[in-house]
Amino acid sequence: MAGPRVEVDGSIMEGGGQILRVSTALSCLLGLPLRVQKIRAGRSTPGLRPQHLSGLEMIRDLCDGQLEGAEIGSTEITFTPEKIKGGIHTADTKTAGSVCLLMQVSMPCVLFAASSSELHLKGGTNAEMAPQIDYTVMVFKPIAEKFGFKFNCDIKTRGYYPKGGGEVIVRVSPVKQLNPINLTDRGYVTKIYGRAFVAGVLPFKVAKDMAAAAVRCIRKEIRDLYVNIQSVQEPKDQAFGNGNGIIIIAETSTGCLFAGSSLGKRGVNADKVGIEAAEMLLANLRHGGTVDEYLQDQLIVFMALANGVSRIKTGPVTLHTQTAIHFAEQIAKAKFIVKKSEDEEDASKDTYIIECQGIGMTNPNL
């Protein structure tokens, strides 16, 4: 089954873990042996970190594949995939490495497994430099399910930087094929809601302060909508370690979802955390797209696999998205076109249409 290896340069474009996630997922799905070189070459700590390693090991286990060069600090791996199987799979970053990034690499693969899968993902649920689990559940899930699959995400324990220790169980049923999506009609904002949390030793007042500051910030720009941000004290038995953060979601009349989020850090006051999330949400609402900057790149792999033409409207195309498109074209041979939106109301804005002719991947097991 193994043809010639696909060769990937891990140092180009985004130059980080994302290249590894996209290329190994596509390699696994398409049964293409892969070599990735110069992994995270330009980063301050080059090579594989614990979260990248656990993601690779999970993909290997999902398909009984072979993986060489997979150790901390390694800058080159080779991967030879076999048949994707369902069942229970565990991945543990043993750090605050993000469970959401583990989900990003494994989700496309298990959709084309022989049977249902249950993924036990351990690490950080609300960690820096990655989507918060609340984003995955509240924004990614409803939009991704438009491709015609369903998944369930059960947050057992939340884990924060620097210890991690969170656990999420994801259940996914396989599909025959993915439907293309068309997300080009933005509609207007109908509601804004969110969640401000504290966990561990932090006082509940911190959650209330984050929420209040965020609401004040949003009110300056959007006056006519009630902003409903719940303040939450995470139960002791459902959170490991100390943390605080906030996520705010805007929903539109056509079902588009946008988010802004922020995590507390030592020495940063609560108001500042709330305002940062609010400003991120407002920035994502100004550009006229139908997805926010963090959803853009997460949809590319699904668009590449879908059976037909998908279209999404976005604000400025991020480097992560450009990177995902590059590797989806190189490895899966999907065809993408990115062009400036021609709608009148977008004329003054930085708005783009990303169009993809998907490869119509079919699940050989169903």
KEKE-3310 file (N, C-alpha, C; in steps of 0.2 Angstrom, whole numbers, plus 5000, padded with zeros to 4 digits):
npx = (5004:5010:5016:5027:5036:5028:5036:5039:5042:5045:5048:5043:5032:5019:5027:5027:5019:5007:5009:5013:5002:4992:4998:5001:4988:4982:4990:4988:4974:4974:4982:4996:5013:5024:5037:5042:5052:5064:5056:5048:5058:5062:5058:5059:5062:5067:5060:5051:5038:5031:5017:5016:5021:5013:5001:5006:5008:4996:4989:4997:4993:4979:4979:4987:5000:5017:5030:5044:5058:5051:5053:5055:5061:5066:5068:5064:5053:5047:5032:5022:5007:4993:4977:4963:4956:4942:4937:4943:4955:4969:4977:4990:4996:5004:5007:5003:4999:4989:4972:4964:4971:4975:4963:4961:4970:4966:4952:4948:4953:4947:4934:4934:4936:4934:4924:4915:4923:4931:4939:4951:4957:4971:4977:4980:4965:4961:4972:4986:4990:4982:4966:4953:4944:4931:4929:4930:4919:4908:4910:4918:4912:4897:4899:4908:4900:4892:4897:4892:4894:4893:4899:4903:4907:4914:4918:4928:4937:4945:4960:4974:4987:5002:5001:4992:4983:4970:4955:4947:4933:4930:4918:4915:4906:4909:4909:4902:4905:4910:4900:4900:4902:4894:4897:4894:4885:4883:4874:4866:4871:4863:4864:4874:4884:4892:4906:4914:4927:4933:4946:4952:4962:4958:4948:4930:4926:4935:4931:4918:4923:4930:4920:4911:4920:4921:4908:4906:4915:4911:4898:4901:4902:4892:4877:4863:4861:4858:4871:4876:4885:4890:4896:4907:4912:4923:4919:4928:4931:4931:4941:4958:4971:4975:4966:4960:4949:4940:4927:4919:4905:4898:4883:4875:4861:4861:4867:4880:4895:4906:4920:4929:4942:4951:4965:4969:4984:4997:4998:4991:4978:4960:4951:4958:4959:4946:4943:4952:4947:4935:4938:4945:4934:4926:4934:4934:4921:4921:4927:4918:4918:4912:4917:4927:4945:4951:4943:4944:4957:4954:4944:4949:4955:4944:4936:4944:4943:4930:4915:4913:4911:4916:4913:4920:4918:4929:4939:4955:4966:4974:4990:4991:4980:4984:4994:4988:4981:4991:4997:4986:4983:4996:4997:4984:4979:4969:4959:4961:4955:4958:4950:4947:4933:4918:4907:4896:4895:4907:4917:4924:4931:4943:4940:4938:4935:4936:4938:4935:4938:4934:4941:4932:4933:4931:4924:4932:4928:4914)
npy = (4994:5006:5020:5031:5042:5056:5072:5083:5100:5106:5119:5129:5143:5144:5136:5128:5117:5116:5112:5099:5093:5095:5088:5075:5070:5071:5062:5050:5048:5047:5036:5038:5037:5047:5060:5071:5085:5096:5101:5112:5121:5135:5139:5144:5133:5121:5107:5092:5095:5089:5089:5088:5076:5067:5069:5064:5051:5046:5047:5037:5026:5026:5020:5009:5012:5015:5024:5034:5042:5049:5058:5068:5084:5080:5083:5078:5066:5050:5043:5029:5025:5014:5005:5014:5013:5011:5013:5014:5027:5034:5049:5058:5073:5075:5087:5105:5105:5107:5100:5103:5104:5091:5086:5092:5086:5073:5072:5073:5061:5050:5051:5044:5031:5013:5010:5017:5029:5033:5045:5049:5062:5070:5084:5101:5110:5123:5132:5142:5149:5141:5135:5137:5124:5127:5135:5126:5118:5127:5135:5129:5115:5117:5123:5114:5103:5105:5100:5087:5078:5071:5075:5071:5080:5078:5086:5081:5084:5100:5108:5118:5130:5129:5116:5107:5092:5091:5082:5076:5068:5063:5058:5050:5046:5037:5043:5041:5050:5068:5082:5097:5114:5130:5145:5160:5170:5182:5188:5196:5201:5193:5188:5189:5181:5172:5165:5167:5162:5155:5145:5134:5142:5155:5170:5171:5184:5188:5182:5188:5202:5201:5198:5209:5219:5215:5216:5230:5235:5229:5236:5249:5248:5240:5243:5239:5226:5214:5208:5193:5186:5173:5171:5159:5148:5135:5119:5110:5097:5096:5102:5105:5112:5130:5143:5156:5163:5169:5168:5174:5174:5178:5177:5175:5180:5170:5160:5160:5160:5168:5172:5179:5177:5175:5172:5172:5178:5177:5192:5200:5210:5207:5215:5218:5206:5203:5213:5211:5199:5204:5214:5206:5199:5209:5214:5203:5204:5215:5213:5207:5194:5177:5168:5167:5172:5161:5150:5149:5142:5129:5124:5120:5108:5099:5105:5102:5088:5086:5082:5090:5108:5119:5135:5148:5164:5175:5186:5195:5183:5171:5166:5153:5148:5149:5141:5128:5127:5126:5114:5105:5106:5101:5088:5082:5085:5094:5108:5125:5141:5158:5173:5191:5197:5201:5207:5221:5227:5223:5230:5240:5233:5221:5208:5191:5177:5160:5147:5130:5115:5100:5084:5073:5062:5046:5034:5019:5009:5009)
npz = (5000:5003:4996:4987:4999:5007:5007:5019:5024:5039:5043:5036:5033:5045:5053:5064:5077:5070:5057:5058:5064:5053:5042:5047:5050:5037:5031:5038:5035:5021:5019:5016:5017:5027:5028:5040:5041:5049:5060:5069:5068:5069:5082:5099:5108:5099:5088:5093:5106:5122:5120:5106:5103:5110:5102:5090:5093:5097:5084:5077:5085:5082:5069:5069:5065:5060:5068:5067:5075:5085:5098:5112:5107:5095:5078:5066:5059:5054:5047:5045:5039:5043:5042:5048:5064:5075:5092:5109:5113:5120:5124:5132:5137:5148:5152:5152:5139:5125:5125:5116:5104:5103:5099:5087:5078:5078:5076:5062:5057:5064:5060:5048:5052:5056:5065:5079:5089:5105:5112:5124:5131:5138:5147:5146:5147:5146:5140:5136:5120:5112:5107:5120:5129:5130:5119:5109:5111:5111:5099:5088:5087:5084:5071:5064:5063:5053:5042:5042:5052:5069:5085:5103:5117:5132:5146:5159:5169:5172:5167:5170:5165:5174:5176:5169:5168:5165:5159:5144:5136:5121:5110:5094:5080:5065:5047:5031:5020:5020:5020:5009:5015:5015:5020:5019:5022:5033:5041:5055:5071:5084:5098:5112:5123:5137:5147:5162:5172:5188:5195:5208:5220:5218:5220:5219:5215:5206:5194:5192:5191:5179:5170:5171:5166:5153:5148:5149:5140:5128:5127:5124:5110:5105:5108:5109:5113:5125:5135:5141:5152:5161:5178:5185:5197:5196:5201:5214:5213:5199:5193:5191:5199:5198:5190:5179:5168:5152:5141:5127:5117:5101:5092:5076:5065:5055:5061:5062:5072:5083:5093:5107:5118:5134:5145:5162:5170:5181:5191:5182:5181:5184:5176:5165:5159:5155:5147:5136:5130:5126:5117:5107:5103:5097:5087:5079:5075:5067:5054:5045:5040:5041:5050:5064:5068:5073:5069:5056:5051:5057:5049:5037:5034:5034:5024:5013:5013:5010:5000:4987:4983:4995:5004:5013:5022:5027:5038:5037:5030:5040:5045:5050:5043:5029:5030:5033:5021:5011:5014:5013:5000:4995:5000:5000:4988:4986:4979:4982:4982:4985:4987:4987:4994:4985:4988:4990:5003:5009:5003:5009:5018:5025:5018:5014:5002:5005:4995:4991:4982:4987:4990:4991:5000:5004:5016:5018:5025:5028)
capx = (5000:5014:5019:5033:5035:5027:5041:5036:5047:5041:5050:5040:5025:5018:5033:5026:5015:5001:5011:5014:4995:4989:5001:5000:4981:4981:4994:4984:4968:4975:4987:5002:5019:5026:5042:5042:5059:5065:5051:5048:5065:5064:5055:5064:5064:5065:5058:5044:5037:5027:5010:5016:5023:5007:4997:5009:5008:4989:4988:5000:4989:4973:4979:4992:5005:5024:5032:5051:5060:5046:5055:5056:5067:5067:5066:5062:5049:5044:5026:5019:5000:4989:4970:4961:4951:4939:4938:4946:4962:4971:4983:4991:5002:5007:5009:4997:4998:4981:4968:4960:4976:4975:4957:4962:4974:4963:4945:4947:4955:4942:4928:4935:4937:4929:4919:4915:4929:4931:4946:4952:4962:4973:4982:4977:4959:4961:4979:4989:4992:4978:4959:4950:4939:4924:4929:4929:4912:4903:4910:4920:4908:4891:4900:4911:4895:4888:4900:4888:4895:4892:4903:4901:4913:4912:4924:4928:4941:4948:4967:4977:4994:5007:5001:4988:4979:4963:4953:4941:4932:4927:4915:4914:4904:4912:4904:4904:4908:4908:4897:4904:4899:4894:4896:4896:4880:4885:4868:4867:4872:4857:4865:4881:4884:4899:4907:4920:4928:4939:4947:4957:4962:4956:4942:4925:4926:4939:4926:4913:4926:4932:4913:4909:4924:4920:4902:4907:4919:4906:4893:4903:4902:4886:4873:4856:4860:4860:4877:4875:4891:4890:4902:4907:4917:4924:4919:4934:4932:4931:4946:4965:4976:4972:4966:4955:4948:4934:4926:4913:4903:4892:4879:4871:4854:4862:4870:4888:4898:4912:4922:4934:4944:4957:4966:4972:4991:5000:5000:4987:4971:4954:4948:4962:4958:4939:4944:4956:4942:4930:4941:4946:4927:4924:4939:4932:4915:4922:4929:4913:4918:4907:4920:4933:4951:4953:4940:4947:4962:4952:4940:4952:4956:4937:4934:4948:4940:4922:4913:4910:4914:4915:4915:4919:4920:4934:4943:4961:4968:4979:4996:4989:4975:4988:4998:4984:4979:4997:4998:4980:4985:5002:4996:4977:4978:4962:4961:4959:4955:4957:4950:4944:4925:4916:4900:4897:4896:4913:4922:4929:4934:4948:4936:4940:4931:4940:4934:4939:4935:4936:4943:4927:4936:4925:4926:4932:4925:4907)
capy = (5000:5012:5023:5036:5046:5063:5075:5090:5104:5109:5125:5135:5146:5144:5133:5125:5111:5115:5108:5092:5091:5094:5083:5068:5069:5069:5056:5044:5048:5045:5031:5040:5038:5054:5062:5079:5087:5103:5102:5118:5123:5142:5140:5145:5126:5117:5100:5090:5096:5084:5089:5086:5069:5064:5069:5059:5044:5045:5045:5031:5021:5026:5017:5004:5014:5015:5031:5034:5048:5052:5059:5076:5088:5077:5088:5074:5060:5047:5040:5025:5024:5008:5006:5018:5009:5015:5010:5019:5029:5039:5054:5062:5077:5075:5094:5109:5105:5108:5094:5105:5103:5084:5084:5095:5081:5066:5072:5071:5053:5045:5051:5039:5025:5007:5010:5023:5030:5037:5048:5051:5067:5073:5090:5108:5112:5131:5134:5147:5147:5136:5136:5134:5119:5131:5137:5120:5115:5132:5137:5124:5110:5118:5124:5108:5098:5107:5095:5081:5073:5073:5072:5073:5081:5077:5089:5077:5089:5106:5108:5125:5131:5125:5109:5103:5088:5090:5077:5077:5062:5064:5052:5052:5041:5038:5045:5039:5056:5074:5087:5103:5119:5136:5150:5166:5175:5184:5190:5201:5199:5192:5188:5189:5177:5170:5162:5169:5156:5155:5138:5133:5146:5162:5172:5172:5191:5189:5180:5194:5207:5199:5198:5216:5223:5213:5219:5237:5236:5228:5241:5255:5247:5237:5246:5237:5219:5211:5203:5188:5182:5170:5170:5152:5145:5128:5114:5108:5090:5096:5107:5103:5118:5136:5147:5160:5165:5171:5167:5178:5172:5182:5173:5179:5177:5165:5154:5161:5161:5172:5172:5182:5174:5177:5168:5176:5176:5180:5199:5203:5211:5204:5219:5218:5199:5203:5218:5208:5195:5208:5217:5201:5198:5215:5214:5198:5206:5221:5211:5205:5187:5172:5164:5171:5170:5154:5144:5148:5136:5123:5121:5119:5100:5096:5107:5098:5081:5086:5080:5096:5114:5123:5142:5152:5171:5177:5192:5193:5176:5170:5162:5146:5146:5149:5135:5123:5127:5124:5106:5102:5106:5097:5081:5079:5087:5098:5114:5131:5148:5163:5179:5196:5197:5206:5210:5229:5229:5221:5233:5244:5229:5216:5202:5186:5171:5154:5141:5123:5109:5095:5078:5068:5056:5041:5030:5013:5004:5009)
capz = (5000:5004:4990:4989:5005:5006:5011:5022:5027:5045:5045:5032:5034:5052:5056:5071:5078:5066:5051:5060:5065:5047:5038:5050:5049:5030:5029:5041:5031:5014:5018:5013:5021:5027:5032:5041:5043:5052:5064:5074:5068:5071:5089:5105:5110:5093:5089:5097:5113:5124:5117:5099:5104:5112:5096:5085:5096:5096:5077:5076:5088:5079:5063:5070:5060:5062:5069:5069:5077:5089:5105:5114:5104:5088:5072:5060:5060:5048:5049:5040:5042:5041:5042:5054:5067:5080:5099:5114:5112:5125:5123:5138:5136:5154:5153:5151:5132:5124:5123:5110:5098:5102:5096:5080:5074:5078:5074:5055:5056:5067:5056:5043:5055:5054:5070:5083:5093:5111:5113:5131:5130:5144:5147:5148:5144:5146:5140:5132:5113:5109:5109:5126:5127:5129:5112:5105:5112:5109:5092:5083:5087:5080:5064:5061:5062:5047:5037:5042:5057:5076:5091:5109:5121:5139:5150:5165:5173:5168:5169:5168:5165:5171:5178:5165:5173:5163:5154:5140:5133:5114:5106:5087:5075:5058:5042:5024:5017:5023:5015:5009:5018:5012:5026:5016:5024:5040:5045:5060:5078:5088:5105:5115:5129:5138:5153:5165:5177:5192:5198:5213:5226:5216:5223:5214:5213:5199:5188:5192:5188:5171:5166:5171:5162:5146:5146:5148:5134:5122:5127:5120:5103:5103:5114:5109:5115:5132:5135:5146:5154:5168:5182:5187:5201:5195:5207:5216:5210:5192:5191:5193:5199:5198:5184:5178:5161:5150:5133:5125:5110:5097:5088:5071:5063:5051:5064:5063:5079:5084:5100:5110:5125:5137:5151:5167:5171:5187:5190:5177:5184:5181:5171:5159:5155:5152:5141:5131:5127:5123:5111:5102:5100:5093:5081:5074:5072:5062:5048:5040:5039:5044:5055:5067:5065:5076:5066:5049:5049:5059:5045:5031:5033:5033:5017:5009:5012:5009:4993:4983:4984:5001:5004:5019:5021:5032:5038:5034:5030:5045:5043:5051:5037:5023:5031:5032:5014:5008:5015:5011:4993:4993:5002:4999:4981:4986:4976:4985:4979:4990:4984:4990:4994:4980:4990:4991:5010:5011:4999:5013:5023:5023:5019:5009:5002:5004:4991:4990:4978:4991:4986:4991:5003:5006:5021:5015:5030:5028)
cpx = (5004:5017:5025:5031:5033:5032:5038:5042:5043:5043:5047:5034:5025:5024:5033:5022:5009:5003:5011:5006:4992:4992:5001:4993:4980:4984:4991:4978:4969:4980:4993:5008:5022:5033:5042:5049:5059:5059:5052:5055:5067:5061:5061:5066:5062:5063:5052:5044:5032:5020:5010:5017:5017:5002:4999:5007:5000:4987:4991:4995:4982:4973:4985:4998:5012:5026:5039:5053:5056:5049:5056:5062:5069:5065:5064:5059:5047:5038:5023:5012:4997:4982:4968:4955:4948:4941:4941:4953:4963:4977:4984:4997:5007:5010:5002:4996:4991:4978:4965:4964:4976:4969:4958:4965:4970:4956:4944:4948:4949:4935:4928:4937:4932:4923:4919:4921:4927:4938:4946:4958:4964:4978:4979:4970:4958:4968:4981:4990:4988:4970:4957:4945:4932:4923:4927:4922:4907:4904:4912:4915:4901:4893:4903:4905:4891:4891:4897:4890:4893:4897:4901:4907:4912:4919:4923:4932:4945:4955:4970:4984:4997:5006:4997:4983:4972:4961:4947:4939:4927:4924:4913:4911:4907:4906:4906:4908:4906:4905:4901:4899:4899:4892:4898:4891:4881:4879:4870:4868:4865:4858:4872:4881:4891:4900:4914:4921:4934:4940:4952:4956:4959:4949:4937:4924:4930:4935:4921:4917:4928:4925:4911:4913:4923:4914:4903:4910:4915:4901:4895:4902:4895:4881:4866:4855:4862:4866:4876:4881:4890:4896:4902:4913:4918:4924:4926:4936:4932:4936:4953:4969:4972:4972:4960:4955:4941:4933:4919:4911:4897:4889:4875:4865:4855:4866:4877:4889:4905:4914:4928:4936:4950:4958:4970:4979:4992:5001:4996:4980:4965:4951:4951:4960:4951:4939:4947:4951:4937:4932:4943:4939:4925:4928:4936:4925:4915:4923:4924:4913:4912:4910:4925:4939:4954:4949:4942:4951:4959:4947:4943:4953:4949:4935:4938:4946:4933:4921:4909:4914:4911:4917:4914:4921:4924:4936:4950:4963:4974:4985:4994:4984:4979:4992:4994:4982:4985:4997:4992:4980:4990:5000:4990:4976:4971:4964:4957:4959:4953:4956:4946:4936:4923:4909:4901:4899:4903:4919:4927:4933:4939:4944:4937:4935:4937:4936:4938:4935:4938:4937:4937:4929:4930:4928:4926:4929:4917:4903)
cpy = (5006:5014:5027:5040:5053:5067:5082:5094:5108:5116:5131:5138:5147:5141:5130:5119:5110:5111:5101:5089:5090:5088:5076:5066:5067:5063:5049:5043:5045:5039:5032:5041:5045:5055:5069:5080:5094:5105:5107:5121:5130:5143:5141:5138:5122:5110:5099:5092:5090:5083:5087:5079:5065:5063:5064:5052:5042:5043:5039:5025:5020:5021:5011:5006:5013:5022:5030:5041:5052:5053:5066:5079:5085:5082:5084:5067:5057:5043:5036:5023:5017:5010:5009:5014:5013:5012:5016:5020:5034:5043:5058:5066:5077:5082:5098:5109:5104:5102:5096:5104:5095:5082:5087:5089:5075:5066:5070:5063:5049:5046:5046:5032:5019:5007:5016:5023:5034:5039:5051:5056:5071:5079:5096:5109:5119:5133:5139:5145:5142:5138:5134:5129:5122:5133:5131:5117:5120:5135:5132:5118:5111:5119:5118:5103:5099:5102:5088:5076:5075:5071:5075:5074:5082:5080:5086:5082:5094:5106:5115:5124:5132:5118:5104:5099:5088:5084:5078:5071:5064:5058:5054:5045:5042:5040:5042:5044:5062:5078:5093:5108:5126:5141:5156:5172:5176:5185:5195:5198:5199:5191:5187:5186:5174:5167:5165:5165:5158:5148:5139:5139:5153:5163:5173:5179:5192:5187:5186:5200:5207:5200:5205:5220:5222:5216:5227:5239:5235:5233:5247:5254:5244:5238:5242:5230:5218:5207:5199:5184:5180:5169:5163:5151:5138:5124:5111:5101:5090:5100:5105:5109:5124:5140:5151:5162:5167:5169:5170:5176:5177:5177:5177:5176:5171:5159:5154:5162:5164:5172:5176:5178:5176:5173:5173:5173:5180:5188:5203:5204:5209:5208:5218:5211:5200:5208:5215:5203:5199:5211:5212:5199:5203:5216:5209:5199:5211:5219:5209:5198:5183:5168:5168:5168:5164:5149:5143:5142:5130:5120:5118:5112:5097:5099:5103:5091:5080:5084:5085:5102:5117:5130:5144:5159:5172:5184:5191:5186:5175:5166:5155:5144:5145:5142:5128:5121:5124:5116:5102:5101:5101:5090:5078:5080:5091:5104:5120:5137:5153:5170:5184:5196:5202:5209:5218:5230:5227:5225:5237:5240:5224:5209:5197:5180:5165:5149:5135:5118:5103:5088:5072:5062:5052:5036:5023:5007:5004:5007)
cpz = (5000:4998:4992:4995:5003:5010:5013:5025:5033:5047:5041:5035:5042:5056:5062:5071:5073:5059:5052:5061:5058:5043:5041:5049:5042:5028:5032:5037:5024:5013:5015:5018:5021:5031:5034:5044:5046:5056:5069:5074:5070:5078:5094:5108:5103:5094:5092:5104:5115:5121:5109:5099:5105:5106:5091:5087:5095:5089:5075:5079:5084:5073:5063:5065:5063:5062:5071:5071:5082:5096:5106:5111:5097:5083:5066:5062:5054:5051:5043:5042:5039:5042:5049:5057:5073:5087:5103:5113:5117:5123:5129:5137:5142:5156:5153:5143:5131:5122:5117:5103:5097:5098:5088:5076:5073:5075:5066:5053:5058:5063:5050:5046:5054:5059:5074:5087:5100:5112:5120:5130:5136:5143:5149:5144:5142:5146:5135:5125:5110:5111:5116:5124:5126:5122:5107:5105:5110:5102:5087:5082:5082:5073:5061:5059:5056:5041:5037:5047:5064:5080:5097:5113:5128:5143:5157:5170:5169:5171:5166:5168:5172:5172:5173:5170:5171:5159:5151:5137:5127:5111:5099:5084:5068:5053:5035:5020:5021:5017:5015:5013:5014:5018:5023:5018:5031:5044:5050:5067:5082:5096:5106:5122:5131:5145:5156:5171:5181:5194:5203:5218:5224:5218:5217:5211:5207:5193:5187:5189:5181:5167:5165:5166:5155:5144:5145:5142:5128:5121:5123:5113:5101:5109:5115:5111:5122:5131:5142:5148:5161:5171:5185:5192:5200:5201:5208:5213:5202:5189:5194:5193:5199:5192:5184:5170:5159:5143:5132:5118:5107:5092:5083:5069:5058:5054:5064:5070:5079:5091:5101:5117:5127:5143:5156:5168:5178:5186:5185:5180:5180:5175:5165:5155:5152:5146:5135:5127:5123:5116:5105:5099:5095:5087:5076:5071:5067:5055:5043:5038:5042:5049:5058:5065:5068:5072:5059:5048:5051:5054:5038:5029:5031:5026:5012:5008:5010:5001:4990:4985:4990:5000:5011:5018:5027:5032:5035:5035:5035:5042:5044:5045:5031:5024:5030:5024:5010:5008:5013:5003:4991:4995:5000:4991:4981:4982:4980:4981:4984:4987:4988:4989:4989:4982:4992:4998:5013:5008:5003:5018:5020:5023:5013:5008:5001:5001:4990:4987:4982:4987:4987:4994:5005:5011:5018:5019:5030:5022)
residu = (MET:ALA:GLY:PRO:ARG:VAL:GLU:VAL:ASP:GLY:SER:ILE:MET:GLU:GLY:GLY:GLY:GLN:ILE:LEU:ARG:VAL:SER:THR:ALA:LEU:SER:CYS:LEU:LEU:GLY:LEU:PRO:LEU:ARG:VAL:GLN:LYS:ILE:ARG:ALA:GLY:ARG:SER:THR:PRO:GLY:LEU:ARG:PRO:GLN:HIS:LEU:SER:GLY:LEU:GLU:MET:ILE:ARG:ASP:LEU:CYS:ASP:GLY:GLN:LEU:GLU:GLY:ALA:GLU:ILE:GLY:SER:THR:GLU:ILE:THR:PHE:THR:PRO:GLU:LYS:ILE:LYS:GLY:GLY:ILE:HIS:THR:ALA:ASP:THR:LYS:THR:ALA:GLY:SER:VAL:CYS:LEU:LEU:MET:GLN:VAL:SER:MET:PRO:CYS:VAL:LEU:PHE:ALA:ALA:SER:SER:SER:GLU:LEU:HIS:LEU:LYS:GLY:GLY:THR:ASN:ALA:GLU:MET:ALA:PRO:GLN:ILE:ASP:TYR:THR:VAL:MET:VAL:PHE:LYS:PRO:ILE:ALA:GLU:LYS:PHE:GLY:PHE:LYS:PHE:ASN:CYS:ASP:ILE:LYS:THR:ARG:GLY:TYR:TYR:PRO:LYS:GLY:GLY:GLY:GLU:VAL:ILE:VAL:ARG:VAL:SER:PRO:VAL:LYS:GLN:LEU:ASN:PRO:ILE:ASN:LEU:THR:ASP:ARG:GLY:TYR:VAL:THR:LYS:ILE:TYR:GLY:ARG:ALA:PHE:VAL:ALA:GLY:VAL:LEU:PRO:PHE:LYS:VAL:ALA:LYS:ASP:MET:ALA:ALA:ALA:ALA:VAL:ARG:CYS:ILE:ARG:LYS:GLU:ILE:ARG:ASP:LEU:TYR:VAL:ASN:ILE:GLN:SER:VAL:GLN:GLU:PRO:LYS:ASP:GLN:ALA:PHE:GLY:ASN:GLY:ASN:GLY:ILE:ILE:ILE:ILE:ALA:GLU:THR:SER:THR:GLY:CYS:LEU:PHE:ALA:GLY:SER:SER:LEU:GLY:LYS:ARG:GLY:VAL:ASN:ALA:ASP:LYS:VAL:GLY:ILE:GLU:ALA:ALA:GLU:MET:LEU:LEU:ALA:ASN:LEU:ARG:HIS:GLY:GLY:THR:VAL:ASP:GLU:TYR:LEU:GLN:ASP:GLN:LEU:ILE:VAL:PHE:MET:ALA:LEU:ALA:ASN:GLY:VAL:SER:ARG:ILE:LYS:THR:GLY:PRO:VAL:THR:LEU:HIS:THR:GLN:THR:ALA:ILE:HIS:PHE:ALA:GLU:GLN:ILE:ALA:LYS:ALA:LYS:PHE:ILE:VAL:LYS:LYS:SER:GLU:ASP:GLU:GLU:ASP:ALA:SER:LYS:ASP:THR:TYR:ILE:ILE:GLU:CYS:GLN:GLY:ILE:GLY:MET:THR:ASN:PRO:ASN:LEU)
# end
